[in-house]
Amino acid sequence: MSELSNREQELVALGAAIACNCLSCIEYHIPEARKAGLSDGQIKEAAQIADKVRRVPARLVLQTTLARIGEGPIDLAEPGGAGCDCTGADG
């Protein structure tokens, strides 16, 4: 038996689907999340958080590439820097 509720499981699954860019998983898990009792607003918020987390590695790749071609050092303190900025609903 799982310690996560069905709602929690669907939020995790949706976040994972977004993180790995799996459209068929997203199409499957949105209706499942609704069946589990999540509102469209909650699904939207989860999707936005997952997208913020997903963008961190892509940003690091770009920053590292630019640093390697002499476009300057990677500044982790800048807005949009390499650190995960996924906390907060309005981040």
MOPAC internal coordinates of N, CA, C and O (Angstrom, degrees):
PM7 1SCF
backbone

  N    0.0000 0     0.00 0     0.00 0    0    0    0
  C    1.4498 1     0.00 0     0.00 0    1    0    0
  C    1.5329 1   109.34 1     0.00 0    2    1    0
  O    1.2310 1   121.09 1   -43.59 1    3    2    1
  N    1.2840 1   115.52 1   136.41 1    3    2    1
  C    1.4612 1   121.33 1  -178.50 1    5    3    2
  C    1.5200 1   111.55 1   -79.26 1    6    5    3
  O    1.2310 1   120.98 1   -34.40 1    7    6    5
  N    1.3124 1   115.73 1   145.60 1    7    6    5
  C    1.4570 1   120.16 1   174.96 1    9    7    6
  C    1.5223 1   111.60 1   -85.28 1   10    9    7
  O    1.2310 1   120.60 1   166.85 1   11   10    9
  N    1.3275 1   116.45 1   -13.15 1   11   10    9
  C    1.4593 1   120.63 1   177.28 1   13   11   10
  C    1.5231 1   109.63 1   -91.13 1   14   13   11
  O    1.2310 1   121.03 1   -38.68 1   15   14   13
  N    1.3246 1   115.63 1   141.32 1   15   14   13
  C    1.4547 1   119.78 1   175.27 1   17   15   14
  C    1.5292 1   108.92 1   -70.91 1   18   17   15
  O    1.2310 1   120.90 1   -14.44 1   19   18   17
  N    1.3180 1   115.88 1   165.56 1   19   18   17
  C    1.4643 1   120.29 1   177.32 1   21   19   18
  C    1.5306 1   110.43 1   -59.52 1   22   21   19
  O    1.2310 1   120.28 1   141.11 1   23   22   21
  N    1.3211 1   117.07 1   -38.89 1   23   22   21
  C    1.4788 1   120.91 1   177.45 1   25   23   22
  C    1.5273 1   110.76 1   -60.71 1   26   25   23
  O    1.2310 1   120.83 1   133.32 1   27   26   25
  N    1.3253 1   116.01 1   -46.68 1   27   26   25
  C    1.4669 1   120.03 1   179.59 1   29   27   26
  C    1.5251 1   111.28 1   -63.80 1   30   29   27
  O    1.2310 1   120.49 1   138.73 1   31   30   29
  N    1.3056 1   116.67 1   -41.27 1   31   30   29
  C    1.4621 1   120.30 1   178.47 1   33   31   30
  C    1.5295 1   110.72 1   -60.55 1   34   33   31
  O    1.2310 1   120.24 1   138.74 1   35   34   33
  N    1.3186 1   117.15 1   -41.26 1   35   34   33
  C    1.4641 1   120.25 1  -179.75 1   37   35   34
  C    1.5312 1   111.52 1   -69.68 1   38   37   35
  O    1.2310 1   119.95 1   144.80 1   39   38   37
  N    1.3205 1   117.70 1   -35.20 1   39   38   37
  C    1.4712 1   119.53 1   175.89 1   41   39   38
  C    1.5261 1   110.83 1   -64.42 1   42   41   39
  O    1.2310 1   120.58 1   137.78 1   43   42   41
  N    1.3294 1   116.51 1   -42.22 1   43   42   41
  C    1.4691 1   120.58 1   177.76 1   45   43   42
  C    1.5271 1   109.84 1   -64.07 1   46   45   43
  O    1.2310 1   120.50 1   134.50 1   47   46   45
  N    1.3123 1   116.64 1   -45.50 1   47   46   45
  C    1.4662 1   120.59 1  -178.66 1   49   47   46
  C    1.5234 1   110.98 1   -63.09 1   50   49   47
  O    1.2310 1   120.20 1   138.46 1   51   50   49
  N    1.3104 1   117.23 1   -41.54 1   51   50   49
  C    1.4576 1   120.53 1   179.28 1   53   51   50
  C    1.5248 1   110.51 1   -65.23 1   54   53   51
  O    1.2310 1   120.55 1   136.89 1   55   54   53
  N    1.3221 1   116.55 1   -43.11 1   55   54   53
  C    1.4676 1   120.06 1   177.49 1   57   55   54
  C    1.5111 1   111.83 1   -60.80 1   58   57   55
  O    1.2310 1   120.52 1   137.68 1   59   58   57
  N    1.3243 1   116.61 1   -42.32 1   59   58   57
  C    1.4678 1   120.52 1   178.73 1   61   59   58
  C    1.5216 1   110.81 1   -65.91 1   62   61   59
  O    1.2310 1   120.44 1   139.82 1   63   62   61
  N    1.3261 1   116.77 1   -40.18 1   63   62   61
  C    1.4640 1   120.65 1   179.54 1   65   63   62
  C    1.5278 1   111.16 1   -62.61 1   66   65   63
  O    1.2310 1   120.68 1   138.52 1   67   66   65
  N    1.3172 1   116.30 1   -41.48 1   67   66   65
  C    1.4681 1   120.33 1   178.30 1   69   67   66
  C    1.5219 1   110.02 1   -67.52 1   70   69   67
  O    1.2310 1   120.77 1   136.64 1   71   70   69
  N    1.3226 1   116.14 1   -43.36 1   71   70   69
  C    1.4678 1   120.37 1  -178.54 1   73   71   70
  C    1.5208 1   112.54 1   -60.71 1   74   73   71
  O    1.2310 1   120.03 1   146.34 1   75   74   73
  N    1.3238 1   117.54 1   -33.66 1   75   74   73
  C    1.4671 1   119.73 1  -178.53 1   77   75   74
  C    1.5233 1   112.44 1  -101.94 1   78   77   75
  O    1.2310 1   120.43 1  -169.63 1   79   78   77
  N    1.3369 1   116.78 1    10.37 1   79   78   77
  C    1.4742 1   121.96 1   176.14 1   81   79   78
  C    1.5277 1   113.07 1    57.42 1   82   81   79
  O    1.2310 1   120.29 1  -139.40 1   83   82   81
  N    1.3115 1   117.04 1    40.60 1   83   82   81
  C    1.4674 1   121.50 1  -178.93 1   85   83   82
  C    1.5321 1   109.48 1   -97.11 1   86   85   83
  O    1.2310 1   120.83 1   -81.47 1   87   86   85
  N    1.3324 1   116.02 1    98.53 1   87   86   85
  C    1.4631 1   120.12 1  -177.69 1   89   87   86
  C    1.5165 1   112.91 1   -63.57 1   90   89   87
  O    1.2310 1   119.82 1   139.38 1   91   90   89
  N    1.3225 1   117.95 1   -40.62 1   91   90   89
  C    1.4663 1   118.96 1  -179.62 1   93   91   90
  C    1.5316 1   111.14 1   -65.90 1   94   93   91
  O    1.2310 1   120.31 1   145.80 1   95   94   93
  N    1.3287 1   117.01 1   -34.20 1   95   94   93
  C    1.4744 1   120.24 1   176.06 1   97   95   94
  C    1.5242 1   110.63 1   -67.18 1   98   97   95
  O    1.2310 1   120.51 1   137.99 1   99   98   97
  N    1.3311 1   116.63 1   -42.01 1   99   98   97
  C    1.4636 1   120.89 1   178.82 1  101   99   98
  C    1.5251 1   109.73 1   -61.92 1  102  101   99
  O    1.2310 1   120.82 1   134.73 1  103  102  101
  N    1.3368 1   116.03 1   -45.27 1  103  102  101
  C    1.4676 1   119.88 1   179.51 1  105  103  102
  C    1.5189 1   111.77 1   -63.26 1  106  105  103
  O    1.2310 1   120.04 1   148.73 1  107  106  105
  N    1.3068 1   117.53 1   -31.27 1  107  106  105
  C    1.4608 1   121.20 1   177.40 1  109  107  106
  C    1.5291 1   111.30 1   -75.58 1  110  109  107
  O    1.2310 1   120.35 1   134.05 1  111  110  109
  N    1.3258 1   116.93 1   -45.95 1  111  110  109
  C    1.4643 1   119.99 1  -170.12 1  113  111  110
  C    1.5301 1   114.42 1   -79.51 1  114  113  111
  O    1.2310 1   119.23 1   158.30 1  115  114  113
  N    1.3084 1   119.07 1   -21.70 1  115  114  113
  C    1.4773 1   118.42 1   176.15 1  117  115  114
  C    1.5349 1   110.96 1   -64.07 1  118  117  115
  O    1.2310 1   118.98 1   129.32 1  119  118  117
  N    1.3309 1   119.54 1   -50.68 1  119  118  117
  C    1.4660 1   117.88 1   176.50 1  121  119  118
  C    1.5367 1   112.82 1   -62.94 1  122  121  119
  O    1.2310 1   120.53 1   144.43 1  123  122  121
  N    1.3338 1   116.58 1   -35.57 1  123  122  121
  C    1.4619 1   119.58 1   177.87 1  125  123  122
  C    1.5306 1   110.93 1   -65.20 1  126  125  123
  O    1.2310 1   120.52 1   141.86 1  127  126  125
  N    1.3157 1   116.61 1   -38.14 1  127  126  125
  C    1.4671 1   120.50 1   177.72 1  129  127  126
  C    1.5289 1   110.23 1   -64.62 1  130  129  127
  O    1.2310 1   120.81 1   139.69 1  131  130  129
  N    1.3180 1   116.06 1   -40.31 1  131  130  129
  C    1.4730 1   119.65 1   176.78 1  133  131  130
  C    1.5196 1   110.66 1   -63.20 1  134  133  131
  O    1.2310 1   120.18 1   136.08 1  135  134  133
  N    1.3482 1   117.26 1   -43.92 1  135  134  133
  C    1.4704 1   121.16 1   177.67 1  137  135  134
  C    1.5246 1   111.12 1   -60.41 1  138  137  135
  O    1.2310 1   120.67 1   148.18 1  139  138  137
  N    1.3307 1   116.33 1   -31.82 1  139  138  137
  C    1.4686 1   121.26 1  -179.74 1  141  139  138
  C    1.5288 1   111.54 1   -78.26 1  142  141  139
  O    1.2310 1   120.19 1   176.98 1  143  142  141
  N    1.3351 1   117.25 1    -3.02 1  143  142  141
  C    1.4529 1   120.66 1   175.37 1  145  143  142
  C    1.5176 1   115.41 1   100.64 1  146  145  143
  O    1.2310 1   119.98 1  -172.41 1  147  146  145
  N    1.3205 1   117.65 1     7.59 1  147  146  145
  C    1.4622 1   119.99 1   178.81 1  149  147  146
  C    1.5201 1   109.91 1   -82.18 1  150  149  147
  O    1.2310 1   121.05 1   -40.67 1  151  150  149
  N    1.3170 1   115.59 1   139.33 1  151  150  149
  C    1.4629 1   120.38 1   177.81 1  153  151  150
  C    1.5223 1   109.63 1   -81.13 1  154  153  151
  O    1.2310 1   120.92 1   -16.80 1  155  154  153
  N    1.3149 1   115.85 1   163.20 1  155  154  153
  C    1.4653 1   119.19 1   176.39 1  157  155  154
  C    1.5261 1   110.82 1   -60.94 1  158  157  155
  O    1.2310 1   120.11 1   145.87 1  159  158  157
  N    1.3295 1   117.40 1   -34.13 1  159  158  157
  C    1.4668 1   120.81 1   176.98 1  161  159  158
  C    1.5187 1   111.73 1   -63.56 1  162  161  159
  O    1.2310 1   120.14 1   138.73 1  163  162  161
  N    1.3252 1   117.34 1   -41.27 1  163  162  161
  C    1.4617 1   120.95 1   178.06 1  165  163  162
  C    1.5252 1   111.22 1   -67.97 1  166  165  163
  O    1.2310 1   120.65 1   140.50 1  167  166  165
  N    1.3216 1   116.37 1   -39.50 1  167  166  165
  C    1.4650 1   120.44 1   177.70 1  169  167  166
  C    1.5224 1   109.66 1   -64.33 1  170  169  167
  O    1.2310 1   120.46 1   137.75 1  171  170  169
  N    1.3304 1   116.73 1   -42.25 1  171  170  169
  C    1.4633 1   121.32 1   178.95 1  173  171  170
  C    1.5269 1   110.62 1   -61.71 1  174  173  171
  O    1.2310 1   120.19 1   134.97 1  175  174  173
  N    1.3302 1   117.23 1   -45.03 1  175  174  173
  C    1.4605 1   120.68 1  -179.99 1  177  175  174
  C    1.5329 1   111.03 1   -62.81 1  178  177  175
  O    1.2310 1   120.39 1   137.05 1  179  178  177
  N    1.3199 1   116.86 1   -42.95 1  179  178  177
  C    1.4658 1   120.55 1   177.69 1  181  179  178
  C    1.5220 1   110.72 1   -62.14 1  182  181  179
  O    1.2310 1   120.51 1   138.93 1  183  182  181
  N    1.3298 1   116.64 1   -41.07 1  183  182  181
  C    1.4710 1   120.71 1   179.39 1  185  183  182
  C    1.5235 1   110.96 1   -64.76 1  186  185  183
  O    1.2310 1   120.26 1   140.00 1  187  186  185
  N    1.3156 1   117.11 1   -40.00 1  187  186  185
  C    1.4639 1   120.40 1   179.52 1  189  187  186
  C    1.5243 1   111.23 1   -66.47 1  190  189  187
  O    1.2310 1   119.95 1   140.25 1  191  190  189
  N    1.3144 1   117.70 1   -39.75 1  191  190  189
  C    1.4636 1   120.88 1   177.50 1  193  191  190
  C    1.5246 1   110.04 1   -65.91 1  194  193  191
  O    1.2310 1   120.32 1   135.45 1  195  194  193
  N    1.3315 1   116.98 1   -44.55 1  195  194  193
  C    1.4700 1   120.57 1   178.71 1  197  195  194
  C    1.5271 1   110.70 1   -60.28 1  198  197  195
  O    1.2310 1   120.48 1   140.94 1  199  198  197
  N    1.3262 1   116.69 1   -39.06 1  199  198  197
  C    1.4641 1   120.23 1   179.46 1  201  199  198
  C    1.5299 1   111.44 1   -65.85 1  202  201  199
  O    1.2310 1   120.42 1   140.52 1  203  202  201
  N    1.3255 1   116.80 1   -39.48 1  203  202  201
  C    1.4724 1   119.59 1   177.56 1  205  203  202
  C    1.5217 1   110.61 1   -62.13 1  206  205  203
  O    1.2310 1   120.54 1   136.90 1  207  206  205
  N    1.3281 1   116.57 1   -43.10 1  207  206  205
  C    1.4662 1   120.50 1   179.24 1  209  207  206
  C    1.5298 1   109.96 1   -64.30 1  210  209  207
  O    1.2310 1   120.45 1   138.12 1  211  210  209
  N    1.3235 1   116.75 1   -41.88 1  211  210  209
  C    1.4699 1   121.84 1  -178.55 1  213  211  210
  C    1.5237 1   111.49 1   -63.38 1  214  213  211
  O    1.2310 1   119.79 1   148.00 1  215  214  213
  N    1.3088 1   118.02 1   -32.00 1  215  214  213
  C    1.4604 1   121.33 1  -176.23 1  217  215  214
  C    1.5369 1   113.39 1   -73.46 1  218  217  215
  O    1.2310 1   119.45 1   158.92 1  219  218  217
  N    1.3189 1   118.65 1   -21.08 1  219  218  217
  C    1.4619 1   121.07 1  -177.46 1  221  219  218
  C    1.5246 1   112.00 1   -59.56 1  222  221  219
  O    1.2310 1   118.44 1   128.26 1  223  222  221
  N    1.3414 1   120.57 1   -51.74 1  223  222  221
  C    1.4622 1   118.90 1   179.68 1  225  223  222
  C    1.5297 1   112.66 1   -62.35 1  226  225  223
  O    1.2310 1   120.03 1   142.61 1  227  226  225
  N    1.3178 1   117.55 1   -37.39 1  227  226  225
  C    1.4670 1   120.08 1   178.89 1  229  227  226
  C    1.5240 1   110.65 1   -64.10 1  230  229  227
  O    1.2310 1   120.41 1   139.79 1  231  230  229
  N    1.3077 1   116.83 1   -40.21 1  231  230  229
  C    1.4666 1   121.43 1   178.71 1  233  231  230
  C    1.5269 1   109.97 1   -65.29 1  234  233  231
  O    1.2310 1   120.32 1   140.21 1  235  234  233
  N    1.3288 1   117.00 1   -39.79 1  235  234  233
  C    1.4642 1   120.89 1   178.43 1  237  235  234
  C    1.5228 1   111.56 1   -63.53 1  238  237  235
  O    1.2310 1   120.50 1   139.93 1  239  238  237
  N    1.3179 1   116.64 1   -40.07 1  239  238  237
  C    1.4600 1   120.43 1   178.78 1  241  239  238
  C    1.5291 1   109.82 1   -62.50 1  242  241  239
  O    1.2310 1   120.36 1   133.59 1  243  242  241
  N    1.3229 1   116.92 1   -46.41 1  243  242  241
  C    1.4614 1   120.45 1   179.12 1  245  243  242
  C    1.5196 1   111.10 1   -62.84 1  246  245  243
  O    1.2310 1   119.98 1   132.84 1  247  246  245
  N    1.3197 1   117.64 1   -47.16 1  247  246  245
  C    1.4620 1   120.63 1  -179.14 1  249  247  246
  C    1.5230 1   111.50 1   -62.20 1  250  249  247
  O    1.2310 1   120.05 1   139.29 1  251  250  249
  N    1.3154 1   117.50 1   -40.71 1  251  250  249
  C    1.4624 1   120.94 1   179.32 1  253  251  250
  C    1.5245 1   110.21 1   -65.83 1  254  253  251
  O    1.2310 1   120.46 1   137.55 1  255  254  253
  N    1.3160 1   116.72 1   -42.45 1  255  254  253
  C    1.4607 1   120.43 1   178.04 1  257  255  254
  C    1.5221 1   110.87 1   -60.23 1  258  257  255
  O    1.2310 1   120.06 1   132.00 1  259  258  257
  N    1.3196 1   117.50 1   -48.00 1  259  258  257
  C    1.4616 1   120.95 1  -179.98 1  261  259  258
  C    1.5235 1   111.52 1   -63.12 1  262  261  259
  O    1.2310 1   120.32 1   141.09 1  263  262  261
  N    1.3325 1   116.99 1   -38.91 1  263  262  261
  C    1.4663 1   120.11 1   178.35 1  265  263  262
  C    1.5244 1   111.08 1   -64.64 1  266  265  263
  O    1.2310 1   120.08 1   143.16 1  267  266  265
  N    1.3177 1   117.45 1   -36.84 1  267  266  265
  C    1.4631 1   121.50 1  -177.85 1  269  267  266
  C    1.5320 1   112.47 1   -72.17 1  270  269  267
  O    1.2310 1   120.27 1   159.04 1  271  270  269
  N    1.3230 1   117.08 1   -20.96 1  271  270  269
  C    1.4679 1   118.92 1   178.45 1  273  271  270
  C    1.5232 1   111.42 1  -103.07 1  274  273  271
  O    1.2310 1   121.12 1  -162.63 1  275  274  273
  N    1.3269 1   115.47 1    17.37 1  275  274  273
  C    1.4534 1   120.45 1   173.51 1  277  275  274
  C    1.5090 1   115.54 1    81.80 1  278  277  275
  O    1.2310 1   120.20 1  -159.66 1  279  278  277
  N    1.3122 1   117.22 1    20.34 1  279  278  277
  C    1.4616 1   120.47 1   178.95 1  281  279  278
  C    1.5281 1   112.16 1   -86.98 1  282  281  279
  O    1.2310 1   120.27 1  -165.74 1  283  282  281
  N    1.3119 1   117.09 1    14.26 1  283  282  281
  C    1.4527 1   120.62 1   177.13 1  285  283  282
  C    1.5047 1   112.45 1   109.31 1  286  285  283
  O    1.2310 1   121.16 1   -14.59 1  287  286  285
  N    1.3256 1   115.39 1   165.41 1  287  286  285
  C    1.4637 1   120.12 1  -179.22 1  289  287  286
  C    1.5234 1   111.34 1   -74.25 1  290  289  287
  O    1.2310 1   121.51 1   -18.81 1  291  290  289
  N    1.2977 1   114.72 1   161.19 1  291  290  289
  C    1.4571 1   120.82 1   174.50 1  293  291  290
  C    1.5270 1   107.35 1   -77.75 1  294  293  291
  O    1.2310 1   120.15 1   -58.69 1  295  294  293
  N    1.3182 1   117.32 1   121.31 1  295  294  293
  C    1.4556 1   121.87 1   179.63 1  297  295  294
  C    1.5180 1   108.81 1  -104.90 1  298  297  295
  O    1.2310 1   120.79 1   -77.29 1  299  298  297
  N    1.3227 1   116.09 1   102.71 1  299  298  297
  C    1.4519 1   120.98 1  -177.80 1  301  299  298
  C    1.5163 1   113.04 1   -70.97 1  302  301  299
  O    1.2310 1   119.74 1   164.06 1  303  302  301
  N    1.3162 1   118.09 1   -15.94 1  303  302  301
  C    1.4589 1   121.03 1  -177.03 1  305  303  302
  C    1.5286 1   112.37 1   -87.20 1  306  305  303
  O    1.2310 1   119.66 1   163.91 1  307  306  305
  N    1.3208 1   118.26 1   -16.09 1  307  306  305
  C    1.4597 1   120.10 1  -178.80 1  309  307  306
  C    1.5133 1   110.87 1   -67.87 1  310  309  307
  O    1.2310 1   120.36 1   -30.49 1  311  310  309
  N    1.3493 1   116.91 1   149.51 1  311  310  309
  C    1.4635 1   118.27 1   172.09 1  313  311  310
  C    1.5226 1   108.30 1   -58.23 1  314  313  311
  O    1.2310 1   121.14 1   -44.13 1  315  314  313
  N    1.3210 1   115.43 1   135.87 1  315  314  313
  C    1.4544 1   118.74 1  -176.21 1  317  315  314
  C    1.5055 1   111.78 1    79.91 1  318  317  315
  O    1.2310 1   120.30 1  -167.20 1  319  318  317
  N    1.3315 1   117.04 1    12.80 1  319  318  317
  C    1.4582 1   121.34 1   179.88 1  321  319  318
  C    1.5145 1   110.91 1   -71.24 1  322  321  319
  O    1.2310 1   121.08 1    11.26 1  323  322  321
  N    1.3094 1   115.54 1  -168.74 1  323  322  321
  C    1.4546 1   120.20 1  -170.84 1  325  323  322
  C    1.5244 1   113.86 1   -75.70 1  326  325  323
  O    1.2310 1   119.71 1   159.18 1  327  326  325
  N    1.3156 1   118.17 1   -20.82 1  327  326  325
  C    1.4531 1   119.03 1  -177.80 1  329  327  326
  C    1.5166 1   111.70 1   -68.01 1  330  329  327
  O    1.2310 1   120.35 1   -27.36 1  331  330  329
  N    1.3086 1   116.94 1   152.64 1  331  330  329
  C    1.4564 1   120.94 1   179.99 1  333  331  330
  C    1.5183 1   109.47 1   -70.26 1  334  333  331
  O    1.2310 1   120.66 1   -58.35 1  335  334  333
  N    1.3225 1   116.34 1   121.65 1  335  334  333
  C    1.4579 1   121.29 1  -179.91 1  337  335  334
  C    1.5208 1   109.88 1  -109.59 1  338  337  335
  O    1.2310 1   120.64 1  -146.30 1  339  338  337
  N    1.3282 1   116.39 1    33.70 1  339  338  337
  C    1.4568 1   120.22 1  -171.82 1  341  339  338
  C    1.5290 1   113.40 1   -85.69 1  342  341  339
  O    1.2310 1   119.60 1   175.65 1  343  342  341
  N    1.3085 1   118.38 1    -4.35 1  343  342  341
  C    1.4608 1   118.62 1  -178.73 1  345  343  342
  C    1.5149 1   110.32 1   -80.69 1  346  345  343
  O    1.2310 1   120.99 1   -30.19 1  347  346  345
  N    1.2818 1   115.71 1   149.81 1  347  346  345
  C    1.4656 1   120.95 1   178.14 1  349  347  346
  C    1.5172 1   111.42 1    87.63 1  350  349  347
  O    1.2310 1   120.70 1   -41.55 1  351  350  349
  N    1.3028 1   116.26 1   138.45 1  351  350  349
  C    1.4631 1   121.48 1  -176.26 1  353  351  350
  C    1.5111 1   112.33 1   -73.40 1  354  353  351
  O    1.2310 1   120.00 1   154.65 1  355  354  353
  N    1.3187 1   117.61 1   -25.35 1  355  354  353
  C    1.4639 1   119.22 1  -176.28 1  357  355  354
  C    1.5202 1   112.78 1  -110.02 1  358  357  355
  O    1.2310 1   119.89 1  -168.17 1  359  358  357
  N    1.3607 1   117.82 1    11.83 1  359  358  357
  C    1.4450 1   124.68 1  -177.43 1  361  359  358
  C    1.4418 1   113.33 1   -46.28 1  362  361  359
  O    1.2310 1   120.10 1   180.00 1  363  362  361

